[in-house]
Amino acid sequence: MCSLCPVSSESSSHILLDCLHALNLWRWFASIFGCTLNFQTKEDIWNIYNGSWNPQCKVVVNAALINLIYSIWFARNQIRFQNKKIPWKSSIASIFSNVALTGNLSKKVASPSIANFVILKEFNVYLHPPRAPNIIEVIWQPPIRWIKYNTY
């Protein structure tokens, strides 16, 4: 039986997709992105990553997916081997802190997009705007002893 919800037999598909603990985490994840998630197989999870996000947002989405899957597995192992039940809201707090750390340490550049901005701010990640171009001040002075006349 599943260690997290003693409702069904334990399988990797059940633990990652159908378990009540996992479903709560996936619903929370979908609420951040403003979408509904419909997974048929475990491989469908990685289709989330195929969005059109800027490089910094891709790092954050990837970190969120990996940390979400890790937190499901961690909660399962804690209840099975340590007899400690981890609430799904505690898993969310862990995901938030890990994703914020990853996103803020990333050197990837963010492009100006409201959708990307919302995702980054949801995870408390600071924007890494593109570097401004180097502007070199040029001071021009006319040559000495030259005179220019405009004539017809």
DSSP file (Angstrom, degrees, kcal/mol; ACC not computed):
  #  RESIDUE AA STRUCTURE BP1 BP2  ACC     N-H-->O    O-->H-N    N-H-->O    O-->H-N    TCO  KAPPA ALPHA  PHI   PSI    X-CA   Y-CA   Z-CA
    1    1 A M              0   0    0      0, 0.0     8,-0.2     0, 0.0     2,-0.1   0.000 360.0 360.0 360.0 154.3    0.0    0.0    0.0
    2    2 A C        -     0   0    0      6,-2.7     7,-0.0     3,-0.4     8,-0.0  -0.414 360.0-146.0 -64.5 134.0    1.1    3.6   -0.6
    3    3 A S  S    S+     0   0    0      1,-0.2    -1,-0.1    -2,-0.1     7,-0.0   0.830  96.5  46.9 -71.5 -32.0    2.9    5.0    2.4
    4    4 A L  S    S+     0   0    0      1,-0.3    -1,-0.2    81,-0.0    -2,-0.0   0.902 131.0  12.3 -79.9 -42.3    1.5    8.5    2.0
    5    5 A C  S >  S-     0   0    0      3,-0.1     2,-3.7    15,-0.0     3,-1.0  -0.912  70.8-146.3-135.1 108.3   -2.1    7.6    1.4
    6    6 A P  T 3  S+     0   0    0      0, 0.0    -3,-0.1     0, 0.0     3,-0.1  -0.182  75.4  97.9 -72.5  55.6   -3.1    4.0    2.3
    7    7 A V  T 3  S+     0   0    0     -2,-3.7     2,-0.3     1,-0.2    12,-0.0   0.750  82.2  20.6-108.8 -37.4   -5.6    4.0   -0.5
    8    8 A S  S <  S-     0   0    0     -3,-1.0    -6,-2.7     1,-0.0    -1,-0.2  -0.792  89.2 -81.5-132.0 169.0   -3.9    2.3   -3.4
    9    9 A S        -     0   0    0     -2,-0.3     2,-0.5    -8,-0.2     5,-0.1  -0.450  55.3-103.2 -71.5 149.2   -1.0    0.0   -4.1
   10   10 A E        +     0   0    0     -2,-0.1     2,-0.3     4,-0.1    -1,-0.1  -0.611  55.8 146.1 -82.2 124.5    2.3    1.7   -4.3
   11   11 A S     >  -     0   0    0     -2,-0.5     4,-2.8     1,-0.1     5,-0.2  -0.949  59.2-108.2-144.9 163.3    3.8    2.3   -7.7
   12   12 A S  H  > S+     0   0    0     -2,-0.3     4,-2.3     1,-0.2     5,-0.2   0.888 120.5  51.1 -64.0 -36.5    5.9    5.1   -9.1
   13   13 A S  H  >>S+     0   0    0      2,-0.2     4,-2.3     1,-0.2     5,-0.9   0.922 112.2  46.5 -64.7 -42.9    2.9    6.4  -11.2
   14   14 A H  I  >>S+     0   0    0      3,-0.2     5,-2.7     2,-0.2     4,-0.9   0.944 113.7  47.7 -64.4 -46.5    0.7    6.4   -8.1
   15   15 A I  I  <5S+     0   0    0     -4,-2.8     7,-0.2     1,-0.2    -2,-0.2   0.912 121.1  35.7 -62.2 -43.3    3.3    8.2   -5.9
   16   16 A L  I  <5S+     0   0    0     -4,-2.3    -1,-0.2    -5,-0.2    -2,-0.2   0.772 135.6  14.4 -83.1 -26.6    4.1   10.9   -8.4
   17   17 A L  I  <5S+     0   0    0     -4,-2.3    -3,-0.2    -5,-0.2    -2,-0.2   0.774 127.9  31.7-120.2 -37.6    0.7   11.4  -10.0
   18   18 A D  I  <<S+     0   0    0     -4,-0.9    -3,-0.2    -5,-0.9    -4,-0.2   0.662  81.9 106.7-107.7 -19.0   -2.3   10.0   -8.1
   19   19 A C  S  ><S-     0   0    0     -5,-2.7     4,-3.1    -6,-0.2     5,-0.2  -0.315  74.0-123.8 -63.6 145.3   -1.4   10.1   -4.4
   20   20 A L  H  > S+     0   0    0      1,-0.2     4,-2.2     2,-0.2     5,-0.2   0.879 112.3  52.7 -59.4 -39.9   -3.3   12.7   -2.4
   21   21 A H  H  > S+     0   0    0      2,-0.2     4,-1.7     1,-0.2    -1,-0.2   0.936 113.6  43.4 -60.2 -47.2    0.0   14.3   -1.2
   22   22 A A  H  > S+     0   0    0      1,-0.2     4,-2.8     2,-0.2     5,-0.2   0.898 110.8  55.0 -66.6 -41.1    1.2   14.5   -4.8
   23   23 A L  H  X S+     0   0    0     -4,-3.1     4,-2.4     1,-0.2    -1,-0.2   0.903 106.8  50.9 -60.7 -40.9   -2.1   15.8   -6.1
   24   24 A N  H  X S+     0   0    0     -4,-2.2     4,-2.0    -5,-0.2    -1,-0.2   0.909 112.2  47.1 -63.0 -41.1   -2.1   18.6   -3.6
   25   25 A L  H  X S+     0   0    0     -4,-1.7     4,-2.5     2,-0.2    -2,-0.2   0.904 112.3  49.1 -67.5 -40.7    1.4   19.6   -4.7
   26   26 A W  H  X S+     0   0    0     -4,-2.8     4,-2.6     2,-0.2    -2,-0.2   0.870 110.0  51.8 -67.7 -35.5    0.5   19.5   -8.4
   27   27 A R  H  X S+     0   0    0     -4,-2.4     4,-1.9    -5,-0.2    -1,-0.2   0.917 111.2  47.7 -64.9 -42.2   -2.6   21.6   -7.8
   28   28 A W  H  X S+     0   0    0     -4,-2.0     4,-1.4     2,-0.2    -2,-0.2   0.933 112.1  49.8 -61.6 -45.5   -0.4   24.2   -6.0
   29   29 A F  H  X S+     0   0    0     -4,-2.5     4,-1.3     1,-0.2     3,-0.3   0.909 110.5  49.7 -59.8 -44.3    2.1   24.1   -8.8
   30   30 A A  H  X>S+     0   0    0     -4,-2.6     5,-2.1     1,-0.2     4,-0.9   0.843 105.1  58.2 -65.0 -33.6   -0.6   24.5  -11.5
   31   31 A S  H  <5S+     0   0    0     -4,-1.9    -1,-0.2     1,-0.2    -2,-0.2   0.842 102.6  54.0 -67.1 -31.4   -2.1   27.5   -9.5
   32   32 A I  H  <5S+     0   0    0     -4,-1.4    -1,-0.2    -3,-0.3    -2,-0.2   0.903 115.4  38.6 -66.7 -40.1    1.3   29.3   -9.8
   33   33 A F  H  <5S-     0   0    0     -4,-1.3    -1,-0.2     2,-0.1    -2,-0.2   0.490 107.8-125.0 -90.7  -3.4    1.3   28.9  -13.6
   34   34 A G  T  <5S+     0   0    0     -4,-0.9     2,-0.3     1,-0.2    -3,-0.2   0.894  72.7 104.1  65.0  40.9   -2.4   29.5  -14.0
   35   35 A C  S   <S-     0   0    0     -5,-2.1     2,-0.4    -6,-0.1    -1,-0.2  -0.867  70.3-111.8-141.1 173.6   -3.0   26.3  -15.8
   36   36 A T        -     0   0    0     -2,-0.3     2,-0.5    -3,-0.1    -9,-0.1  -0.926  26.9-143.6-110.1 140.2   -4.5   22.8  -15.3
   37   37 A L        -     0   0    0     -2,-0.4     2,-0.5   -11,-0.1    -7,-0.1  -0.883  16.5-178.3-106.6 130.9   -2.2   19.8  -15.4
   38   38 A N        -     0   0    0     -2,-0.5     2,-0.5     6,-0.1    -2,-0.0  -0.866   8.0-174.8-130.4  97.8   -3.4   16.6  -16.9
   39   39 A F        +     0   0    0     -2,-0.5     3,-0.1     1,-0.2    -2,-0.0  -0.804  18.5 170.4 -97.2 129.1   -0.8   13.8  -16.6
   40   40 A Q  S    S+     0   0    0     -2,-0.5     2,-0.3     1,-0.3    -1,-0.2   0.728  75.5  12.3 -98.6 -35.4   -1.4   10.5  -18.3
   41   41 A T  S >  S-     0   0    0      1,-0.1     3,-0.8   -24,-0.0     4,-0.3  -0.862  81.2-104.8-134.9 169.3    2.1    9.2  -17.7
   42   42 A K  G >  S+     0   0    0     -2,-0.3     3,-1.3     1,-0.2     4,-0.4   0.821 117.5  63.4 -64.4 -29.8    5.2   10.2  -15.7
   43   43 A E  G >  S+     0   0    0      1,-0.3     3,-0.9     2,-0.2     4,-0.4   0.763  88.0  70.2 -67.5 -24.6    6.8   11.4  -18.9
   44   44 A D  G X  S+     0   0    0     -3,-0.8     3,-1.0     1,-0.2     4,-0.4   0.730  83.0  73.6 -64.9 -20.7    4.1   14.1  -19.3
   45   45 A I  G X  S+     0   0    0     -3,-1.3     3,-1.3    -4,-0.3     4,-0.3   0.898  92.3  53.4 -59.0 -40.9    5.6   15.9  -16.3
   46   46 A W  G X  S+     0   0    0     -3,-0.9     3,-0.6    -4,-0.4     4,-0.3   0.605  90.0  76.4 -75.9 -10.3    8.5   17.1  -18.4
   47   47 A N  G X  S+     0   0    0     -3,-1.0     3,-1.0    -4,-0.4    -1,-0.3   0.713  82.8  68.7 -70.1 -18.5    6.2   18.6  -21.0
   48   48 A I  G X  S+     0   0    0     -3,-1.3     3,-0.8    -4,-0.4    -1,-0.2   0.876  91.7  60.5 -62.0 -36.3    5.6   21.4  -18.6
   49   49 A Y  G <  S+     0   0    0     -3,-0.6    -1,-0.2    -4,-0.3     4,-0.2   0.631  83.0  81.2 -69.6 -13.8    9.2   22.5  -19.1
   50   50 A N  G <   +     0   0    0     -3,-1.0    -1,-0.3    -4,-0.3    -2,-0.1   0.194  67.1 125.4 -81.5  19.8    8.6   23.0  -22.9
   51   51 A G  S <  S-     0   0    0     -3,-0.8     2,-1.2     1,-0.1    -3,-0.0  -0.195  75.1-105.7 -72.1 169.1    7.1   26.5  -22.2
   52   52 A S        +     0   0    0      6,-0.0     2,-0.2     0, 0.0    -1,-0.1  -0.548  65.1 147.3 -97.1  69.1    8.4   29.6  -23.9
   53   53 A W        -     0   0    0     -2,-1.2    57,-0.0    -4,-0.2    -4,-0.0  -0.650  51.6-104.1-101.8 158.8   10.1   31.1  -20.9
   54   54 A N     >  -     0   0    0     -2,-0.2     4,-2.4    57,-0.1     5,-0.2  -0.308  45.3 -95.4 -73.1 167.2   13.2   33.2  -20.7
   55   55 A P  H  > S+     0   0    0      0, 0.0     4,-1.6     0, 0.0    55,-0.2   0.865 124.4  47.5 -57.0 -40.1   16.5   31.6  -19.6
   56   56 A Q  H  > S+     0   0    0     53,-1.2     4,-1.7     1,-0.2    54,-0.1   0.906 112.5  49.3 -68.5 -38.9   16.2   32.6  -15.9
   57   57 A C  H  > S+     0   0    0      1,-0.2     4,-2.8     2,-0.2     5,-0.2   0.852 106.4  56.9 -68.5 -33.9   12.5   31.5  -15.8
   58   58 A K  H  X S+     0   0    0     -4,-2.4     4,-2.5     1,-0.2    -1,-0.2   0.898 105.8  50.7 -62.7 -39.3   13.5   28.1  -17.3
   59   59 A V  H  X S+     0   0    0     -4,-1.6     4,-2.5    -5,-0.2    -1,-0.2   0.919 112.0  47.5 -62.5 -42.8   16.0   27.6  -14.5
   60   60 A V  H  X S+     0   0    0     -4,-1.7     4,-2.4     2,-0.2    -2,-0.2   0.913 113.1  47.3 -66.6 -43.8   13.2   28.4  -12.0
   61   61 A V  H  X S+     0   0    0     -4,-2.8     4,-2.5     2,-0.2    -2,-0.2   0.920 113.5  48.4 -64.5 -43.3   10.6   26.1  -13.6
   62   62 A N  H  X S+     0   0    0     -4,-2.5     4,-2.5    -5,-0.2     5,-0.2   0.919 112.4  48.5 -62.8 -43.4   13.1   23.3  -13.9
   63   63 A A  H  X S+     0   0    0     -4,-2.5     4,-2.6    -5,-0.2     5,-0.2   0.888 110.8  51.8 -63.6 -38.6   14.2   23.7  -10.2
   64   64 A A  H  X S+     0   0    0     -4,-2.4     4,-2.3     2,-0.2    -2,-0.2   0.922 111.0  47.2 -64.8 -43.7   10.5   23.8   -9.2
   65   65 A L  H  X S+     0   0    0     -4,-2.5     4,-2.4     2,-0.2     5,-0.2   0.941 114.7  45.5 -62.9 -47.2    9.8   20.5  -11.0
   66   66 A I  H  X S+     0   0    0     -4,-2.5     4,-2.5     1,-0.2    -2,-0.2   0.920 115.1  47.0 -64.4 -43.1   12.8   18.7   -9.6
   67   67 A N  H  X S+     0   0    0     -4,-2.6     4,-2.5    -5,-0.2    -1,-0.2   0.843 110.6  53.0 -68.8 -32.5   12.1   20.0   -6.1
   68   68 A L  H  X S+     0   0    0     -4,-2.3     4,-1.8    -5,-0.2    -2,-0.2   0.942 112.2  43.9 -66.2 -46.6    8.5   19.0   -6.3
   69   69 A I  H  X S+     0   0    0     -4,-2.4     4,-2.2     1,-0.2    -2,-0.2   0.914 114.7  50.5 -63.8 -42.0    9.3   15.5   -7.4
   70   70 A Y  H  X S+     0   0    0     -4,-2.5     4,-3.1    -5,-0.2    -2,-0.2   0.909 108.2  52.1 -61.7 -42.0   12.0   15.3   -4.7
   71   71 A S  H  X S+     0   0    0     -4,-2.5     4,-2.3     2,-0.2    -1,-0.2   0.856 108.5  51.0 -66.8 -33.5    9.6   16.5   -2.0
   72   72 A I  H  X S+     0   0    0     -4,-1.8     4,-2.1     2,-0.2    -1,-0.2   0.946 114.6  43.1 -64.4 -47.4    7.1   13.8   -2.9
   73   73 A W  H  X S+     0   0    0     -4,-2.2     4,-2.5     1,-0.2    -2,-0.2   0.890 113.6  51.8 -66.1 -39.5    9.8   11.1   -2.7
   74   74 A F  H  X S+     0   0    0     -4,-3.1     4,-2.5     2,-0.2    -1,-0.2   0.921 109.8  48.9 -63.1 -44.5   11.2   12.6    0.5
   75   75 A A  H  X S+     0   0    0     -4,-2.3     4,-2.0     1,-0.2    11,-0.2   0.892 111.3  50.8 -62.9 -39.6    7.8   12.6    2.2
   76   76 A R  H  X S+     0   0    0     -4,-2.1     4,-1.9     1,-0.2    -2,-0.2   0.926 112.7  45.3 -63.4 -45.1    7.2    9.0    1.1
   77   77 A N  H  X>S+     0   0    0     -4,-2.5     4,-3.0     1,-0.2     5,-0.6   0.859 109.9  54.9 -69.2 -34.8   10.6    7.9    2.5
   78   78 A Q  I  X>S+     0   0    0     -4,-2.5     6,-1.9     1,-0.2     4,-1.5   0.916 112.5  41.8 -64.8 -42.7   10.1    9.8    5.8
   79   79 A I  I  <5S+     0   0    0     -4,-2.0     4,-0.2     4,-0.3    -1,-0.2   0.856 119.8  44.7 -73.7 -32.3    6.8    8.1    6.5
   80   80 A R  I  <5S+     0   0    0     -4,-1.9    -2,-0.2    -5,-0.2    -3,-0.2   0.920 129.1  20.5 -76.7 -44.1    8.1    4.7    5.4
   81   81 A F  I  <5S+     0   0    0     -4,-3.0    -3,-0.2    -5,-0.2    -2,-0.2   0.747 136.6  28.4-102.4 -25.8   11.5    4.7    7.1
   82   82 A Q  I  <<S-     0   0    0     -4,-1.5    -3,-0.2    -5,-0.6    -4,-0.1   0.495  93.7-127.3-111.2  -7.3   11.3    7.3    9.9
   83   83 A N      < +     0   0    0     -5,-0.7     2,-0.5    -6,-0.2    -4,-0.3   0.847  64.0 137.2  59.9  36.0    7.6    7.1   10.6
   84   84 A K        -     0   0    0     -6,-1.9     2,-0.6    -9,-0.1    -1,-0.2  -0.962  46.8-146.5-114.1 121.9    7.4   10.9   10.2
   85   85 A K        -     0   0    0     -2,-0.5    -9,-0.1    -6,-0.1   -10,-0.1  -0.775   9.9-158.0 -88.9 124.4    4.5   12.3    8.3
   86   86 A I        -     0   0    0     -2,-0.6    -7,-0.1   -11,-0.2     5,-0.0  -0.905  16.7-131.1-102.8 118.0    5.4   15.5    6.3
   87   87 A P    >>  -     0   0    0      0, 0.0     4,-1.5     0, 0.0     3,-0.6  -0.333  17.5-121.5 -65.3 150.0    2.4   17.7    5.5
   88   88 A W  H 3> S+     0   0    0      1,-0.2     4,-1.7     2,-0.2     5,-0.1   0.808 112.3  59.8 -65.3 -27.7    2.1   18.8    1.9
   89   89 A K  H 3> S+     0   0    0      2,-0.2     4,-1.8     1,-0.2    -1,-0.2   0.839 102.3  52.7 -69.5 -31.1    2.2   22.4    3.0
   90   90 A S  H <> S+     0   0    0     -3,-0.6     4,-2.0     2,-0.2    -1,-0.2   0.859 106.3  54.2 -67.7 -35.1    5.6   21.8    4.6
   91   91 A S  H  X S+     0   0    0     -4,-1.5     4,-2.5     1,-0.2    -2,-0.2   0.891 105.7  52.9 -63.9 -38.5    6.8   20.4    1.2
   92   92 A I  H  X S+     0   0    0     -4,-1.7     4,-2.8     2,-0.2    -2,-0.2   0.911 107.0  51.5 -63.7 -41.8    5.6   23.6   -0.5
   93   93 A A  H  X S+     0   0    0     -4,-1.8     4,-2.1     1,-0.2    -1,-0.2   0.903 111.0  48.4 -61.7 -40.4    7.7   25.7    1.9
   94   94 A S  H  X S+     0   0    0     -4,-2.0     4,-2.3     2,-0.2     5,-0.2   0.910 111.2  49.9 -65.5 -42.4   10.7   23.5    1.2
   95   95 A I  H  X S+     0   0    0     -4,-2.5     4,-2.7     1,-0.2     5,-0.3   0.932 109.7  52.0 -62.1 -45.6   10.1   23.8   -2.6
   96   96 A F  H  X S+     0   0    0     -4,-2.8     4,-2.5     1,-0.2     5,-0.2   0.933 111.8  45.0 -55.9 -49.0    9.8   27.6   -2.3
   97   97 A S  H  X S+     0   0    0     -4,-2.1     4,-2.0     1,-0.2    -1,-0.2   0.911 115.3  46.6 -67.2 -41.3   13.1   28.0   -0.4
   98   98 A N  H  X S+     0   0    0     -4,-2.3     4,-2.3     2,-0.2    -1,-0.2   0.902 114.5  46.7 -67.4 -40.4   15.1   25.7   -2.7
   99   99 A V  H  X S+     0   0    0     -4,-2.7     4,-3.1    -5,-0.2     5,-0.2   0.894 111.2  51.8 -69.5 -39.2   13.7   27.3   -5.9
  100  100 A A  H  X S+     0   0    0     -4,-2.5     4,-2.3    -5,-0.3     5,-0.2   0.919 111.2  48.0 -62.7 -42.3   14.4   30.8   -4.6
  101  101 A L  H  X S+     0   0    0     -4,-2.0     4,-1.7    -5,-0.2    -2,-0.2   0.937 114.5  45.6 -62.8 -46.5   17.9   29.9   -3.8
  102  102 A T  H  X S+     0   0    0     -4,-2.3     4,-0.9     1,-0.2    -2,-0.2   0.930 114.7  47.3 -62.9 -46.4   18.5   28.2   -7.2
  103  103 A G  H  < S+     0   0    0     -4,-3.1     3,-0.2     1,-0.2    -1,-0.2   0.873 113.0  47.8 -65.6 -37.7   16.8   31.1   -9.1
  104  104 A N  H  < S+     0   0    0     -4,-2.3    -1,-0.2    -5,-0.2    -2,-0.2   0.801 112.7  48.4 -75.7 -27.3   18.8   33.8   -7.3
  105  105 A L  H  < S+     0   0    0     -4,-1.7    -1,-0.2    -5,-0.2    -2,-0.2   0.598  89.8 106.1 -85.6 -11.1   22.1   32.0   -7.7
  106  106 A S     <  -     0   0    0     -4,-0.9   -50,-0.0    -3,-0.2    -3,-0.0  -0.384  59.7-154.3 -68.4 145.5   21.5   31.5  -11.4
  107  107 A K        +     0   0    0     -2,-0.1    -1,-0.1     2,-0.1   -51,-0.1   0.317  55.1 122.8 -99.3   5.4   23.5   33.6  -13.8
  108  108 A K        -     0   0    0    -53,-0.1     2,-0.3    -5,-0.1    20,-0.1  -0.319  62.6-118.6 -69.1 154.2   20.9   33.3  -16.6
  109  109 A V        -     0   0    0     18,-0.1   -53,-1.2   -53,-0.0     2,-0.4  -0.732  17.0-140.7 -99.8 141.0   19.3   36.5  -18.0
  110  110 A A        -     0   0    0     18,-3.0   -57,-0.0    -2,-0.3    17,-0.0  -0.809  11.1-148.3 -98.9 139.8   15.7   37.4  -17.8
  111  111 A S        -     0   0    0     -2,-0.4     2,-0.9    18,-0.1   -57,-0.1  -0.726  36.8 -88.2-101.5 157.9   13.9   39.1  -20.6
  112  112 A P  S    S+     0   0    0      0, 0.0     2,-0.3     0, 0.0    -1,-0.0  -0.519  70.7 135.4 -72.7 105.8   11.0   41.6  -20.1
  113  113 A S     >  -     0   0    0     -2,-0.9     4,-2.6     1,-0.1     5,-0.2  -0.962  49.9-144.7-149.6 131.2    7.8   39.5  -20.0
  114  114 A I  H  > S+     0   0    0     -2,-0.3     4,-2.6     2,-0.2     5,-0.2   0.903 102.3  53.1 -64.4 -41.3    5.0   39.9  -17.6
  115  115 A A  H  > S+     0   0    0      1,-0.2     4,-1.7     2,-0.2    -1,-0.2   0.924 113.3  43.3 -62.0 -43.7    4.3   36.1  -17.5
  116  116 A N  H  > S+     0   0    0      1,-0.2     4,-2.6     2,-0.2    -1,-0.2   0.901 112.0  54.4 -66.8 -40.2    7.9   35.4  -16.7
  117  117 A F  H  X S+     0   0    0     -4,-2.6     4,-2.6     1,-0.2     5,-0.2   0.905 106.9  51.2 -59.7 -43.1    8.0   38.2  -14.1
  118  118 A V  H  X S+     0   0    0     -4,-2.6     4,-2.0     2,-0.2    -1,-0.2   0.911 111.3  47.3 -62.7 -43.3    5.0   36.8  -12.3
  119  119 A I  H  X S+     0   0    0     -4,-1.7     4,-1.4     2,-0.2    -2,-0.2   0.931 113.2  47.9 -65.0 -45.0    6.5   33.3  -12.1
  120  120 A L  H  <>S+     0   0    0     -4,-2.6     5,-2.9     1,-0.2     3,-0.2   0.909 113.7  47.0 -63.7 -41.7    9.9   34.7  -10.8
  121  121 A K  H ><5S+     0   0    0     -4,-2.6     3,-1.2     3,-0.2    -1,-0.2   0.835 104.7  61.0 -70.2 -31.3    8.2   36.9   -8.2
  122  122 A E  H 3<5S+     0   0    0     -4,-2.0    -1,-0.2     1,-0.3    -2,-0.2   0.875 110.9  40.3 -61.1 -36.1    6.0   34.0   -7.1
  123  123 A F  T 3<5S-     0   0    0     -4,-1.4    -1,-0.3    -3,-0.2    -2,-0.2   0.296 117.5-114.7 -94.6   8.7    9.1   32.1   -6.1
  124  124 A N  T < 5 +     0   0    0     -3,-1.2     2,-0.5     1,-0.2    -3,-0.2   0.907  62.2 154.4  59.6  45.5   10.8   35.3   -4.7
  125  125 A V      < -     0   0    0     -5,-2.9     2,-0.2    -6,-0.1    -1,-0.2  -0.893  41.2-128.5-106.1 132.3   13.5   35.3   -7.4
  126  126 A Y        -     0   0    0     -2,-0.5     2,-0.1   -26,-0.2    -5,-0.0  -0.560  28.8-108.5 -79.8 142.6   15.2   38.6   -8.3
  127  127 A L        -     0   0    0     -2,-0.2    -1,-0.1     1,-0.1   -18,-0.1  -0.427  17.9-152.8 -70.5 142.3   15.3   39.5  -12.0
  128  128 A H        -     0   0    0     -2,-0.1   -18,-3.0   -20,-0.1   -72,-0.1  -0.823  22.4-161.5-112.0  87.3   18.7   39.3  -13.7
  129  129 A P        -     0   0    0      0, 0.0   -18,-0.1     0, 0.0     3,-0.1  -0.246  29.8 -88.6 -68.8 158.7   18.2   41.9  -16.5
  130  130 A P        -     0   0    0      0, 0.0     2,-0.1     0, 0.0   -19,-0.0  -0.318  52.8 -95.3 -63.5 151.2   20.4   41.9  -19.5
  131  131 A R        -     0   0    0      1,-0.1     3,-0.1    -3,-0.1    -3,-0.0  -0.393  38.9-113.9 -68.1 142.1   23.6   43.9  -19.1
  132  132 A A        -     0   0    0      1,-0.1    -1,-0.1    -2,-0.1     3,-0.1  -0.464  38.4-100.7 -71.5 147.6   23.5   47.4  -20.5
  133  133 A P        -     0   0    0      0, 0.0     2,-0.5     0, 0.0    -1,-0.1  -0.358  41.6 -98.9 -67.4 151.3   25.7   48.1  -23.4
  134  134 A N        -     0   0    0     -3,-0.1     2,-0.6     1,-0.0    -3,-0.0  -0.584  38.5-158.2 -71.7 123.7   29.0   49.9  -22.7
  135  135 A I        -     0   0    0     -2,-0.5     2,-0.6    -3,-0.1    -1,-0.0  -0.918   3.1-161.6-107.8 122.6   28.5   53.5  -23.6
  136  136 A I        -     0   0    0     -2,-0.6     2,-0.4     2,-0.0    -2,-0.0  -0.905  16.1-132.6-107.1 124.1   31.7   55.4  -24.3
  137  137 A E        -     0   0    0     -2,-0.6     2,-0.5     2,-0.0    -2,-0.0  -0.607  20.8-164.7 -77.1 128.6   31.6   59.1  -24.1
  138  138 A V        -     0   0    0     -2,-0.4     2,-0.6     2,-0.0    -2,-0.0  -0.968   3.1-163.2-116.9 122.1   33.2   60.8  -27.0
  139  139 A I        -     0   0    0     -2,-0.5     2,-0.5     2,-0.0    -2,-0.0  -0.923   9.5-165.2-107.2 119.9   34.1   64.5  -26.8
  140  140 A W        -     0   0    0     -2,-0.6    -2,-0.0     0, 0.0     0, 0.0  -0.878   8.8-179.2-108.1 133.9   34.7   66.1  -30.1
  141  141 A Q        -     0   0    0     -2,-0.5     3,-0.1     3,-0.0    -2,-0.0  -0.989  34.0-108.3-127.5 141.0   36.4   69.5  -30.5
  142  142 A P        -     0   0    0      0, 0.0     4,-0.0     0, 0.0     0, 0.0  -0.346  45.9 -95.0 -65.4 147.8   37.0   71.1  -33.9
  143  143 A P    >   -     0   0    0      0, 0.0     3,-0.9     0, 0.0     2,-0.2  -0.280  43.3-105.5 -61.7 148.4   40.6   71.2  -34.9
  144  144 A I  T 3  S+     0   0    0      1,-0.2     3,-0.1    -3,-0.1    -3,-0.0  -0.514  99.7  21.3 -75.2 144.4   42.5   74.4  -34.1
  145  145 A R  T 3  S+     0   0    0      1,-0.3     2,-0.5    -2,-0.2    -1,-0.2   0.608  94.3 116.0  73.2  17.0   43.3   76.8  -37.0
  146  146 A W    <   -     0   0    0     -3,-0.9     2,-0.4     2,-0.0    -1,-0.3  -0.941  42.0-173.0-113.0 138.8   40.6   75.5  -39.2
  147  147 A I        -     0   0    0     -2,-0.5     2,-0.5    -3,-0.1    -3,-0.0  -0.998   7.8-156.6-131.1 134.8   37.7   77.7  -40.2
  148  148 A K        -     0   0    0     -2,-0.4     2,-0.4     2,-0.0    -2,-0.0  -0.945   8.0-170.4-115.1 129.2   34.7   76.5  -42.1
  149  149 A Y        -     0   0    0     -2,-0.5     2,-0.7     2,-0.0    -2,-0.0  -0.959  16.6-143.1-117.9 136.3   32.5   78.8  -44.2
  150  150 A N        +     0   0    0     -2,-0.4     2,-0.3     2,-0.0    -2,-0.0  -0.876  33.8 170.2 -95.1 117.1   29.3   77.9  -45.7
  151  151 A T              0   0    0     -2,-0.7    -2,-0.0     1,-0.1     0, 0.0  -0.849 360.0 360.0-126.9 162.6   29.0   79.7  -49.1
  152  152 A Y              0   0    0     -2,-0.3    -1,-0.1     0, 0.0    -2,-0.0   0.388 360.0 360.0-105.0 360.0   26.7   79.5  -52.1
